[in-house]
Amino acid sequence: MKAGDAMIRPLVTVGPRDFARHAGGLMDDFGLAVLPVVDQGVFQGVVTRVAVLRGEEGVQSPHVQEVMSQPALVATTDTPAATLLDAMIRYEVLCVPVLDDGHVVGMVTRLSILQLISQNNQNLHVEAGRAAVHS
């Protein structure tokens, strides 16, 4: 199982020159806590709900580039899902952008990895059940 198998698509992204308030609205609309920041298709970083809320403490909403950060982890589609989950737990990261040649192609969350593991376990049980019936 690889990160590419667990990644979530399609992505909701935000640009660095968008207002943080806009990013917060997208997070509300889609039930997200983190958005990838993309400029002309190239991954720039992530913006979190916490960063947006901190940025809005001022009078004007800052631009995303003023509150975004570089993620602690990034993955490729070939990153083993188990390795990624271990790192996410160790670094207390809830989601990780998946990059391909500098472009974000998906996001992996702890939940998406657990759903992949569960799905694979269900498939193994079904295959085992079929084998028992046909033996």
C-alpha positions, 0 to 999 in steps of 0.5 A: 500500500502506497500513499498514492492508494490512500490520497484524497482527490480532487483537491481543494487548493488556495493561492498564495495571494488569496485572502486568508478569509477565503481559505477559511471559507473553503475550509468551512464549505468542505469540512477541511482543516488544511489546504494546499497552497498552489501557485501556477500549479506548483506546490508552495505550502499549506495553510491551516485553520489555526493559521487562518484564525490567527491571521484574522485577529487583525483588522484586515484579512491577510493573504494566504502567503502571510500565514501559510507554512511549509509542511513537516512532511510531504510524500510521493505517490510511492511512499509506503502508507505504513511509513507515512502513517508512522511519521504522521503519528510521530510528528503529530501531523494530520495530513500530508500533501502528495507531490509529483514533480513539485505539483500537489496531486493529492492529500493523505490523512490518517483517516484515509490510510486507515480506510485503505487498511480497512478496505484491504482487510475486508478484501482479504476476508472476502478472498479467504471466504471464497477460498474456503467455499471453493476448497 
